[in-house]
Amino acid sequence: MKKLTAIWLSLLLVMSVLAGCAGAETDHKAKGSQNKETATAAFPVSIKDAAGKTVEIKEQPKRIVSLIPSNTEVAYALGLGDKMVGRSDFDNYPKEVEKVEKVGGLEFNVEKVISLKPDLVLAHASQMGSKDGFKQLEDAGIQVLTVNDATSFKDVYKSINMIGEAAGVKEASTKLVDEMKTKLNDIKKQAEGISKDKQKTVFVEVSGAPEIYTTGKNTFMDEMLSVIHAKNAAGDQTGWVQMTEESIIKRNPDVIVTIDGSSLADLKKRDGWNAMKAVKEKQVFQLNTDLASRPGPRLVEGVEALAKNVYPDTFK
């Protein structure tokens, strides 16, 4: 009797395990089918791009070419690295992008792009002069999405969401934008402790002598300075502007941030610059140009780096 009971319990256990496995397999198949249906349901999509045209994407792209570094960084941040088959000559981040085929700079190689057989080409508003090239791609049956020329964080969020929707990773793009907003808000909260009388005036050198360019209103750097409660020494200018050395010396900034690689030693060699407060007090810092001017996911890193250099006691 004991033997029969043991055998019966063993059979019940085996049947229970088999039933559980069958249920798990059914559940797994159901979930897989559901995920597939969700992905399929996302397409086709219609997106009005920066060129003013409505781009119709029928299926989720499997092969993507990016024609500008900012689009490439966004694509990788959204987990699309394995779909990248072509990129611009200037792409340098992330490191994996070095393995991807180059297709040229602003004047991209149309034949090369076509040969890579992409489903989607991520172009940029700054390349509007290449309309003939875009038309050749479209005539070859390739979808071309022109991403907006971002000059603010709000514009960057728009770019990220546009690329996310086109590539079928809308959820990932929403998450990335939310993460950027959270980090930026954290920096803003830290900056609240800097009172108006403690705010520093910062001159940003985009390119060095003899033709010195800086960043005025309606640029990333101006917004970044505003976020950390610093004053832009060229805040009365608009866009990327050229300024004379005399004008810069007159503004006498508290801090100079260079994104062209110029160092304190370089600035000391310029006539009259030794008299400036920033140079005298050795408040000259270098900032990675990509973090400061490339409209992509790493812009928040640029704000953090800027904050730590301008207000080291506040942003530790």
GIZIZI-V899286 format. One record per pair of residues at least 24 apart in sequence whose C-alpha atoms are under 10 Angstrom apart, sorted by sequence separation. I is the first residue (numbers start at 1). J is the second residue. If there is no record, write none. Layout:
BEGIN
i j
I J
I J
END
This chain:
BEGIN
i j
67 91
69 93
73 97
106 130
109 133
110 134
113 137
114 138
117 141
118 142
119 143
120 144
121 145
122 146
123 147
124 148
125 149
153 177
157 181
201 225
214 238
215 239
216 240
217 241
249 273
252 276
253 277
254 278
255 279
261 285
262 286
285 309
66 91
72 97
108 133
110 135
111 136
117 142
118 143
119 144
120 145
121 146
122 147
123 148
124 149
125 150
200 225
214 239
215 240
216 241
230 255
245 270
246 271
248 273
249 274
250 275
251 276
252 277
253 278
254 279
261 286
262 287
284 309
285 310
86 112
87 113
107 133
108 134
110 136
111 137
114 140
118 144
124 150
214 240
215 241
216 242
245 271
246 272
249 275
250 276
251 277
252 278
253 279
254 280
255 281
256 282
257 283
258 284
259 285
260 286
261 287
283 309
284 310
86 113
110 137
114 141
153 180
154 181
213 240
214 241
215 242
245 272
246 273
249 276
252 279
254 281
255 282
256 283
257 284
258 285
259 286
260 287
261 288
283 310
85 113
114 142
153 181
200 228
201 229
202 230
203 231
204 232
213 241
214 242
215 243
245 273
248 276
249 277
254 282
255 283
256 284
257 285
258 286
259 287
260 288
261 289
113 142
199 228
200 229
201 230
202 231
203 232
204 233
212 241
213 242
214 243
254 283
255 284
256 285
257 286
258 287
259 288
260 289
86 116
199 229
200 230
201 231
202 232
203 233
204 234
212 242
213 243
253 283
254 284
255 285
256 286
257 287
258 288
259 289
85 116
86 117
153 184
198 229
199 230
200 231
201 232
202 233
203 234
211 242
212 243
213 244
258 289
259 290
85 117
86 118
198 230
199 231
200 232
201 233
202 234
203 235
211 243
212 244
259 291
85 118
196 229
200 233
201 234
202 235
211 244
212 245
259 292
84 118
87 121
194 228
195 229
196 230
201 235
206 240
210 244
211 245
214 248
259 293
65 100
67 102
83 118
86 121
87 122
124 159
191 226
192 227
194 229
196 231
206 241
207 242
209 244
210 245
65 101
66 102
67 103
68 104
69 105
83 119
84 120
191 227
192 228
193 229
194 230
206 242
209 245
212 248
65 102
66 103
67 104
68 105
84 121
190 227
191 228
192 229
205 242
65 103
67 105
68 106
188 226
189 227
190 228
191 229
205 243
67 106
188 227
189 228
190 229
191 230
67 107
68 108
184 224
187 227
188 228
67 108
122 163
187 228
188 229
185 227
184 227
122 166
184 228
214 258
203 248
214 259
67 113
120 166
66 113
75 122
120 167
213 260
65 113
119 167
203 251
64 113
65 114
202 251
203 252
204 253
257 306
72 122
201 251
202 252
203 253
208 258
65 116
71 122
201 252
202 253
203 254
204 255
205 256
206 257
207 258
208 259
64 116
65 117
66 118
71 123
201 253
202 254
203 255
204 256
205 257
206 258
207 259
208 260
257 309
63 116
64 117
65 118
71 124
200 253
201 254
202 255
203 256
204 257
205 258
206 259
207 260
208 261
209 262
256 309
257 310
63 117
64 118
65 119
66 120
67 121
68 122
70 124
200 254
201 255
202 256
203 257
204 258
205 259
206 260
207 261
208 262
255 309
256 310
62 117
63 118
64 119
65 120
66 121
67 122
68 123
69 124
199 254
200 255
201 256
202 257
203 258
204 259
205 260
206 261
207 262
255 310
62 118
63 119
64 120
65 121
66 122
67 123
68 124
204 260
205 261
206 262
254 310
61 118
62 119
63 120
64 121
65 122
66 123
67 124
205 262
209 266
61 119
62 120
63 121
64 122
65 123
66 124
68 126
208 266
209 267
60 119
61 120
68 127
208 267
59 119
60 120
61 121
67 127
210 270
209 270
57 119
57 120
156 220
151 217
152 218
153 219
151 218
152 219
153 220
150 218
151 219
152 220
224 292
150 219
151 220
152 221
150 220
151 221
152 222
153 223
221 291
151 222
152 223
153 224
221 292
51 123
151 223
152 224
220 292
221 293
50 123
51 124
220 293
49 123
50 124
51 125
219 293
220 294
49 124
50 125
203 278
220 295
224 299
228 303
49 125
50 126
51 127
71 147
202 278
224 300
227 303
228 304
51 128
70 147
201 278
230 307
50 128
66 144
215 293
221 299
224 302
225 303
228 306
229 307
64 143
65 144
66 145
67 146
68 147
220 299
224 303
228 307
51 131
70 150
204 284
223 303
224 304
227 307
228 308
230 310
202 283
203 284
204 285
205 286
221 302
225 306
229 310
230 311
61 143
74 156
78 160
202 284
204 286
205 287
220 302
221 303
224 306
225 307
228 310
229 311
77 160
204 287
206 289
220 303
224 307
228 311
80 164
83 167
57 142
58 143
74 159
75 160
78 163
79 164
221 306
225 310
57 143
70 156
74 160
78 164
206 292
228 314
56 143
57 144
73 160
74 161
80 167
206 293
228 315
55 143
56 144
57 145
71 159
75 163
80 168
151 239
55 144
56 145
70 159
71 160
74 163
75 164
78 167
80 169
55 145
70 160
74 164
79 169
54 145
55 146
78 169
53 145
71 163
75 167
78 170
53 146
78 171
79 172
51 145
52 146
75 169
78 172
79 173
49 144
50 145
51 146
77 172
78 173
49 145
50 146
51 147
77 173
78 174
48 145
49 146
50 147
51 148
78 175
47 145
48 146
49 147
50 148
75 173
78 176
48 147
49 148
50 149
74 173
77 176
74 176
64 167
63 167
60 165
61 166
62 167
60 166
61 167
59 166
60 167
61 168
57 165
58 166
59 167
60 168
202 310
50 159
57 166
59 168
60 169
201 310
49 159
56 166
57 167
200 310
55 166
57 168
199 310
200 311
199 311
49 162
187 300
198 311
48 162
47 162
184 299
47 163
184 300
187 303
191 307
180 297
183 300
184 301
187 304
190 307
194 311
47 165
179 297
180 298
182 300
183 301
46 165
47 166
180 299
181 300
184 303
45 165
46 166
177 297
180 300
183 303
184 304
187 307
191 311
194 314
45 166
176 297
179 300
180 301
183 304
193 314
43 165
44 166
45 167
192 314
42 165
43 166
45 168
191 314
42 166
43 167
44 168
190 314
191 315
42 167
43 168
190 315
42 168
42 169
40 168
42 170
187 315
39 168
39 169
160 295
159 295
160 296
159 296
160 297
156 294
157 295
156 295
157 296
155 295
156 296
157 297
156 297
151 293
153 295
151 294
152 295
153 296
156 299
150 294
151 295
153 297
150 295
149 295
150 296
153 299
153 300
93 290
92 290
77 296
78 297
70 290
77 297
69 290
73 294
74 295
75 296
76 297
77 298
73 295
74 296
75 297
70 293
71 294
73 296
74 297
70 294
71 295
72 296
73 297
74 298
69 294
70 295
71 296
73 298
69 295
70 296
71 297
69 296
70 297
70 298
END
